[in-house]
Amino acid sequence: MTATAPQTPRKRRWSWVWLALLVSLALNLAVVAAVVAHHFRDEGGRHHQRISGPGYAQILPRAFFRQLDGERREELVGELREHRTEFRGLRRDLREKTRAIAAALRADPFDQTALENAMADFEQASGTMVTRGGEIARGLFARLTPEERRIMADEIERRSMSRRQWKRYKEGGKEDEKEDGDD
């Protein structure tokens, strides 16, 4: 029998492939962590839903909903969600009217009457959205408690003022009319 020499363990060589795999794994874990953190923030991912559209930005500020407790926020935002399908249709119609304006502007030869008709259709669709948003807002306002109405009023006022104006207003100072529109 022949004696075999004990084998010496080989040193593991780190190559650029291993390094790339480790960096890739770290990046993937970071992305997964960010997604999970986003989902679970603000009471299990039940953060306020986006509320958009003409009329909503000024009279239903999102900051108001952030100040409510989770259950009340879900109740009020749930009421707004009931109108989501209707507003999707209104926004789709408004986009079509916008594209009609673009088509009228591109037309060769240019037809002023077609542009005027497209603009009138757009204005009518915009008005419908604002009117409907106002009706929904009135219904929501009627359901607010006195404290919620005060918070809503503060947020509406805050949205209508510059940061400087709002700071003075909250400190008890008088709003400076000359700065109207500054931000």
C-alpha positions, 0 to 999 in steps of 0.5 A: 500500500502506498501512503498518500500525503495529506491534502492541504486545504485550498484557499478560497479565492474571492473573484469579482463574480463573488463580489458582484453576487454579494453586492447584488444580494445586498441591493435586493435585500435593501429593496425588499426592506424598503417595500416592506417598510413602506407597506407597514408604515402608518398602521399596517399600510392603511395610510391615506389614499390619494385624493385628487382631481379638480376641487379636491386639492383645495377643499379636501386637503390630504393633511386633514386625513393624516391628522385623524385616527386610523379608524375614522380616516378609513371611514371617511376615505372609504366614503370617498372611495365609493366615488372612485369609479365615477371620477375615473370616468370623469377624468377619462372624459377630461383626457379625451377632451384635452386630446380633442384640443390638441387635435384641433390645434394640429389640424392643417388647415387650422379650424378655429370653430373646431378649437372653440368646440373642443374648448367648450367641451373641455370646460363643460367636462371640467365644470362637471368634475368640480361640481361633482367634487363639491357635492361629495365634499358637502356630504363629507363636511356634514359628517364631520365632528366639530373638532374635525371641522376645525381641523379641516378649516385649518388645513383649507386655510393653510393650503390657501396661504403661503408658509409665511402667511400661515405662520403669522396666522397661527401666531395670531398675526394678521394675514398679509394680503400683499403676499397673496399667492406667494409660496 
